Amino acid sequence: MKARRIVTGVLLAVFGLTFTALSAGAECSNGDQGESPLDRDARMQWWREARFGMFIHWGLYAIPAGRWQGKPIPNIGEWIMDQANIPVAEYEKLAAQFNPVHYNPAEWVAIAKNAGVKYIVITSKHHDGFCLFGTKATKYNVVDATPYGKDLLKPLAEECRKQGIRFCTYYSIMDWHHPAQERGSDKHYNPTKIKPGRKAEYVDFMKQQLKELLDGCNPDVLWFDGEWPDWWTEADGRDLYVYLRKLKPSLIINNRIGKGRKGMEGLSKDDRQYSGDFGTPEQQIPATGLPGVDWETCMTMNDTWGFKSDDHNWKSVETLVRNIIDTASKGGNYLLNVGPTAEGKIPEPSVERLRAIGKWMAANGESIYGTQASPFKATPWGRCTRKTLPDGKTRLYLHVFERPQNGELSLPELPNRVVAAFLLDGGTKLEVKSQDGQQRIVLPATMPDKTATVVAVDVAGTLGG
């Protein structure tokens, strides 16, 4: 993970990041597919309803785990080949040590499912060029180059389908190992340069591998990264987008396949059309959301994506749950990362946090899945999501982070009549007051959930905005 710089800290723009929002048509296009808006909505429906996914960054970089030749290497773990300036021939030797004997796809998927995750995105090939799947395009893969000798993605894809989770894969355009690309400077691979006359060779290599992934694992999303080197163009991204959508028309592809993002913000600020189906803010949540745009915030649990043994800067459960809520309240998805060890274990601090998230989601997931952005301009007590009920009423989900001192939630911008109000977890009915054009919900003296108590409010009719 990276734009034109390496992320060393974690930017949580939950309460104040400015962000330029564009219409969906201005930001992402469907290439030359001739897809109608209705067809696009049908293709994107499951993804829009999912709201919560799990990212998995796994590869050879988990072996050094942030250290090289006995020294700690700064910045994010999966970039160690670049940050430590490791020659290709030296880095390749890590493959002979990669033997994830504790890898258990059923366990990984169960951890995700119990956390309330609806889809998994795993690295098939990161910037270092090593592949976690069997491929005929290169021997630099887990089947041919490691003592483990088995495809890692196929069993995970099968287990996802068995347990009702959508399977998706990440793929890096930038490749520090492929002979058609070369390091950008004496000290760094990033951003790579393409060797004269070899770009077509590398594009063919990518298309072969991506077809192998589609044929072998049938992912529902292809999540691209590493698109920033100058030699990769928007025309290249558009061509690849069309190629992949012809192979699988239902496929969803992020905007990093082309040039459709502005650094960590995930989307560009001009009005050109770009390839891809959704924007990709990284390590940040847009302060006001992105009305009319499909988007997904990806974020680490600590400071790194790939496993790094000395990174103990873990976010709290409260922060993670509130990030999920904040993202959904602005109409986006939240993709939360784990970085497994070289042996194939998800670190226990990640498992503990996912377990706690799952407990909250089990009680309150209705307020996240399939919801739309808040209709309110401001919610000083927390966040709000909403959905239309089968009977035509609208249900608002008021996620209370801080109980107002007067013990009441004021809904001044709500013209619709409140029909009922209750705690989502347990169903306790709450009193509704109406005075001077304001409707107020009376909260219990003690909030049941300190992280986020969800108050469900049913109102007559639908809401605009």
C-alpha positions in Angstrom: 0.0 0.0 0.0 1.3 3.4 -0.9 0.7 6.5 -3.1 3.8 8.6 -3.9 5.1 8.4 -0.4 5.1 5.8 2.3 2.6 6.2 5.1 4.5 6.1 8.5 1.6 7.3 10.7 -2.1 6.8 10.7 -4.3 9.6 9.6 -7.8 9.3 11.0 -9.8 12.1 9.4 -13.0 11.2 11.1 -13.9 14.6 12.2 -12.2 17.2 10.0 -10.6 16.2 6.7 -11.6 18.3 3.7 -12.4 16.3 0.6 -13.7 17.2 -2.9 -16.6 15.1 -4.0 -17.5 14.5 -7.7 -20.4 12.8 -9.3 -20.1 9.1 -10.0 -20.2 9.8 -13.7 -17.4 12.3 -13.5 -15.1 10.2 -11.4 -15.4 6.6 -12.7 -16.6 5.2 -16.0 -17.4 1.8 -17.2 -15.0 2.0 -20.1 -16.5 0.8 -23.4 -18.9 -1.7 -21.8 -22.0 0.3 -22.6 -23.4 -0.5 -19.2 -26.6 1.3 -18.3 -27.1 3.0 -14.8 -29.5 0.2 -13.9 -27.1 -2.5 -14.8 -24.3 -0.8 -12.9 -26.5 -0.5 -9.8 -27.3 -4.2 -10.1 -23.6 -5.1 -10.4 -22.6 -2.9 -7.5 -25.5 -3.8 -5.2 -23.9 -6.5 -3.0 -20.8 -4.3 -2.6 -22.8 -1.3 -1.6 -24.8 -3.3 0.9 -21.7 -5.0 2.4 -20.2 -1.9 4.0 -17.5 -3.9 5.9 -14.6 -5.9 4.4 -11.3 -7.3 5.5 -8.0 -6.6 3.8 -5.2 -9.2 4.0 -1.6 -8.2 3.2 0.5 -11.3 3.1 3.7 -12.3 1.4 7.5 -12.8 1.7 7.8 -9.6 3.6 6.3 -11.3 6.6 9.5 -13.3 7.0 11.9 -10.3 7.8 8.9 -8.7 9.6 10.4 -5.2 9.5 14.1 -6.1 10.1 17.0 -6.7 7.6 20.5 -7.8 8.5 19.6 -7.4 12.2 18.5 -3.8 11.9 14.9 -2.4 12.1 13.8 -0.9 8.8 11.5 2.1 9.1 8.1 2.5 7.5 5.6 -0.1 6.5 6.5 -3.8 6.5 5.5 -4.8 3.0 7.9 -2.2 1.6 11.0 -3.6 3.1 12.5 -4.6 -0.3 12.4 -0.9 -1.3 13.2 0.6 2.1 16.2 -1.6 2.8 17.3 -1.4 -0.9 17.5 -5.2 -1.1 18.8 -6.6 -4.4 16.4 -8.8 -6.3 18.7 -11.8 -5.9 18.9 -11.4 -2.2 15.1 -10.8 -1.7 14.3 -13.9 -3.8 16.0 -16.1 -1.2 13.1 -15.4 1.2 10.9 -17.7 -1.0 13.0 -20.7 0.2 12.0 -19.8 3.8 8.3 -19.3 3.2 6.4 -22.2 4.7 3.1 -21.1 6.2 2.4 -24.5 7.9 -0.2 -22.9 10.3 -2.2 -21.4 7.4 -5.9 -22.4 7.9 -8.2 -20.8 5.4 -11.3 -22.0 7.3 -10.1 -20.3 10.5 -9.2 -17.1 8.6 -12.7 -16.9 7.1 -14.4 -17.8 10.3 -12.5 -14.9 12.1 -13.7 -12.5 9.4 -17.3 -13.8 9.4 -17.6 -13.6 13.2 -16.3 -10.0 13.0 -19.2 -9.2 10.7 -17.1 -8.9 7.6 -18.9 -9.4 4.3 -15.9 -9.6 1.9 -12.2 -10.4 2.0 -9.5 -8.8 -0.3 -6.2 -10.6 -0.2 -2.9 -9.7 -1.9 -2.3 -12.0 -4.9 0.9 -10.1 -5.9 2.3 -7.1 -4.0 4.9 -4.7 -5.3 7.7 -7.2 -4.6 6.3 -9.4 -7.4 5.9 -12.6 -5.4 2.7 -14.4 -6.2 0.5 -16.2 -3.6 -1.1 -18.3 -6.3 0.1 -20.8 -8.9 0.8 -19.1 -12.2 2.4 -20.2 -15.4 3.6 -16.6 -16.1 6.5 -16.8 -13.6 8.2 -19.3 -11.3 8.3 -16.7 -8.6 5.2 -18.0 -6.9 4.3 -20.0 -3.8 3.8 -23.2 -5.7 7.1 -23.3 -7.6 9.5 -21.3 -5.3 8.7 -22.3 -1.7 8.8 -25.4 0.5 5.0 -25.0 1.0 4.4 -25.7 -2.6 0.7 -25.1 -2.7 -1.6 -22.4 -4.0 -2.7 -20.2 -1.1 -5.6 -18.4 -2.8 -7.8 -21.2 -4.2 -8.5 -22.8 -0.8 -9.3 -19.3 0.7 -11.7 -18.6 -2.2 -13.4 -21.9 -1.7 -13.7 -21.4 2.0 -15.2 -17.9 1.5 -17.9 -19.3 -0.8 -18.6 -22.1 1.8 -19.0 -19.6 4.6 -20.9 -17.0 2.6 -18.2 -14.3 2.3 -17.3 -12.6 -1.0 -13.7 -13.4 -2.2 -11.7 -10.6 -3.8 -8.0 -10.1 -4.7 -5.5 -7.3 -4.7 -3.0 -7.0 -7.6 0.0 -4.6 -7.9 0.8 -3.0 -11.3 4.2 -1.9 -10.1 6.5 -5.0 -9.9 10.0 -4.8 -8.4 10.9 -8.3 -9.5 9.7 -8.4 -13.2 12.6 -8.0 -15.7 10.6 -5.5 -17.7 10.6 -3.0 -14.8 13.7 -1.5 -13.2 14.3 0.5 -10.0 13.6 4.2 -10.2 16.8 5.2 -8.5 20.0 3.8 -6.9 18.3 3.6 -3.5 14.7 2.8 -4.3 12.6 0.7 -6.6 9.6 3.0 -6.3 8.5 4.3 -8.6 9.7 1.8 -11.2 10.7 2.6 -14.7 9.8 0.4 -17.7 12.7 -0.8 -19.8 12.6 0.4 -23.4 10.5 -1.8 -25.6 9.3 -4.1 -22.8 6.0 -2.5 -21.7 3.9 -4.7 -24.0 5.6 -7.7 -22.5 4.7 -6.7 -19.0 1.1 -5.9 -19.9 0.7 -9.3 -21.5 2.2 -10.8 -18.3 -0.4 -9.0 -16.2 -3.3 -10.0 -18.4 -2.2 -13.6 -18.3 -1.9 -13.6 -14.5 -5.2 -11.8 -14.0 -7.0 -14.3 -16.3 -5.4 -17.1 -14.2 -6.8 -15.5 -11.1 -10.3 -15.1 -12.6 -10.2 -18.7 -13.9 -8.8 -20.2 -10.7 -10.3 -18.2 -7.9 -13.2 -16.3 -9.5 -12.9 -13.1 -7.4 -15.8 -10.7 -7.2 -13.5 -7.6 -6.9 -10.0 -6.9 -8.4 -8.3 -4.3 -6.2 -5.4 -2.7 -8.1 -2.5 -0.7 -6.6 0.9 0.5 -7.6 -0.5 2.5 -10.6 1.5 5.7 -10.0 4.7 5.1 -12.1 4.7 7.5 -15.0 4.9 4.7 -17.6 1.4 3.4 -16.6 -1.3 5.6 -18.2 -5.0 6.1 -17.9 -5.3 4.6 -21.4 -3.5 1.5 -20.1 -6.0 1.3 -17.2 -9.0 1.7 -19.5 -7.7 -1.1 -21.8 -7.2 -3.4 -18.8 -10.6 -2.6 -17.3 -12.4 -3.4 -20.6 -10.3 -6.7 -21.0 -11.2 -7.8 -17.5 -14.9 -6.9 -17.6 -15.2 -8.9 -20.9 -13.8 -11.9 -19.1 -16.2 -11.4 -16.2 -19.0 -8.8 -16.7 -20.0 -8.8 -13.0 -16.5 -8.0 -11.9 -16.0 -4.9 -9.7 -12.7 -3.0 -10.1 -11.3 -0.1 -8.1 -10.1 3.1 -9.6 -6.4 2.3 -9.0 -6.5 0.4 -12.3 -6.0 3.7 -14.0 -5.1 7.2 -12.8 -8.4 8.0 -11.1 -7.2 8.9 -7.7 -5.3 11.8 -6.0 -2.9 10.2 -3.6 -4.3 9.1 -0.3 -7.5 10.9 -0.9 -8.5 8.2 -3.3 -10.2 10.3 -6.0 -9.0 13.0 -8.4 -10.2 16.6 -8.3 -10.8 17.2 -12.0 -13.7 16.3 -14.2 -12.1 13.7 -16.4 -13.6 10.2 -16.7 -11.5 7.4 -15.3 -11.5 3.7 -15.3 -12.8 1.9 -12.2 -15.9 1.5 -10.2 -15.1 2.9 -6.8 -12.7 5.4 -5.1 -10.1 4.3 -2.6 -9.3 6.7 0.2 -6.3 5.3 2.2 -5.9 5.7 6.0 -8.5 8.4 6.1 -12.3 8.9 6.1 -13.7 11.8 4.0 -15.1 14.4 6.4 -18.3 14.8 4.5 -18.4 11.6 2.5 -18.6 11.6 -1.3 -22.2 12.0 -2.4 -23.0 10.1 -5.6 -19.7 8.3 -5.6 -19.0 4.7 -4.6 -16.0 4.7 -2.3 -14.1 2.5 0.2 -11.7 3.5 2.9 -8.9 1.1 3.5 -7.1 1.3 6.9 -4.6 -0.6 9.0 -5.3 -1.8 12.6 -1.8 -0.6 13.6 0.7 1.4 11.4 1.6 -1.2 8.8 -0.2 -3.4 6.3 2.2 -6.4 6.1 3.3 -8.1 9.3 5.9 -6.1 11.2 7.0 -7.6 14.5 7.7 -4.3 16.3 4.6 -2.4 15.3 2.4 -2.4 18.5 0.5 0.8 17.8 -2.9 -0.9 17.8 -6.1 1.1 17.4 -8.6 0.6 20.1 -11.8 -1.4 19.6 -13.7 1.8 20.2 -11.8 3.6 17.4 -12.3 0.7 14.9 -16.1 0.3 15.6 -16.6 4.1 15.3 -14.6 4.1 12.1 -17.0 1.5 10.6 -19.9 3.6 11.7 -18.4 6.9 10.5 -17.7 5.4 7.1 -21.2 4.0 6.7 -22.8 7.3 7.9 -21.1 8.9 4.9 -22.1 6.3 2.4 -18.8 4.3 2.1 -17.3 0.9 2.8 -14.6 0.2 5.4 -11.8 -2.2 4.5 -9.9 -3.1 7.6 -6.5 -4.8 7.3 -4.7 -7.7 8.9 -1.1 -8.7 8.2 -0.6 -12.5 8.9 2.7 -13.9 10.0 5.0 -15.9 7.7 3.7 -19.0 9.4 0.1 -18.2 8.4 -1.3 -16.9 11.7 -3.4 -13.7 12.0 -1.7 -11.8 14.9 -3.6 -12.2 18.2 -4.1 -8.4 18.7 -5.9 -8.3 15.4 -8.0 -11.4 16.3 -9.0 -9.8 19.6 -10.1 -6.6 18.0 -12.0 -8.5 15.3 -13.8 -10.5 17.9 -14.8 -7.4 19.8 -16.0 -5.7 16.6 -18.0 -8.9 15.9 -19.8 -8.7 19.2 -20.9 -5.1 18.4 -21.9 -6.0 14.9 -23.9 -9.0 16.0 -26.1 -6.7 18.0 -26.1 -3.6 15.8 -25.1 -4.8 12.3 -28.6 -3.8 11.0 -27.5 -0.2 11.4 -24.5 -0.7 9.0 -25.4 -3.3 6.3 -27.4 -2.0 3.4 -27.7 1.5 4.9 -27.4 5.0 3.2 -25.6 8.1 4.4 -27.0 10.3 7.1 -29.6 12.9 6.1 -28.4 15.3 8.8 -25.9 18.1 8.4 -24.6 17.7 11.9 -24.9 15.0 14.6 -22.9 16.3 17.6 -23.8 13.2 19.6 -22.4 10.7 17.1 -23.4 9.5 13.6 -26.5 8.4 11.7 -27.3 5.9 9.0 -30.7 5.1 7.4 -32.6 2.7 5.3 -36.1 2.4 3.7 -38.2 -0.3 5.3 -40.5 -2.6 3.3 -43.6 -0.8 4.6 -42.4 2.5 3.2 -41.2 4.1 6.4 -37.6 5.2 6.9 -35.5 3.9 9.8 -32.8 6.1 11.2 -30.0 4.6 13.2 -28.6 7.1 15.6 -25.2 6.0 16.8 -24.7 7.7 20.1 -21.0 8.3 21.0 -21.6 11.0 23.6 -24.8 11.2 25.6 -26.1 14.8 25.6 -26.1 16.4 29.0 -29.9 16.8 28.9 -30.3 13.1 28.0 -32.2 13.9 24.8 -31.4 13.5 21.1 -32.8 16.5 19.2 -33.8 16.0 15.6 -34.3 19.6 14.3 -33.8 18.9 10.7 -36.4 16.1 10.5 -39.7 17.1 8.9 -41.1 13.6 9.0 -43.2 12.4 12.0 -41.4 10.0 14.3 -43.5 6.8 14.6 -41.4 4.9 17.1 -38.0 5.0 18.8 -36.2 2.1 20.5 -32.8 0.7 21.4 -31.6 -1.5 18.5 -30.0 -3.9 20.9 -32.8 -5.3 23.0 -35.7 -3.3 21.6 -36.4 -1.1 24.7 -38.9 1.6 23.6 -37.9 5.2 24.1 -40.1 8.2 24.7 -40.5 10.7 21.9 -41.1 14.4 22.7 -42.3 17.0 20.2 -42.2 20.8 20.9 -41.6 23.9 18.9 -41.2 22.0 15.7 -38.5 19.8 17.2 -38.7 16.1 17.9 -36.5 14.7 20.7 -35.7 11.2 21.8 -35.3 10.6 25.5 -32.3 8.4 26.2 -31.9 6.0 29.1 -30.0 7.3 32.1 -27.1 5.0 31.4 -26.1 4.2 27.8 -25.9 0.4 27.3 -22.9 0.5 25.0 -20.1 3.0 25.7 -18.6 2.6 22.2 -21.8 3.3 20.4 -25.4 2.8 21.5 -27.7 2.6 18.5 -31.1 4.2 18.7 -33.5 3.1 16.0 -36.0 5.8 14.9 -38.8 4.9 12.5 -40.3 7.9 10.7 -43.2 8.2 8.3 -42.4 8.3 4.6 -39.0 8.6 2.9 -36.3 11.2 3.3 -34.6 13.3 0.7 -30.9 13.9 0.5 
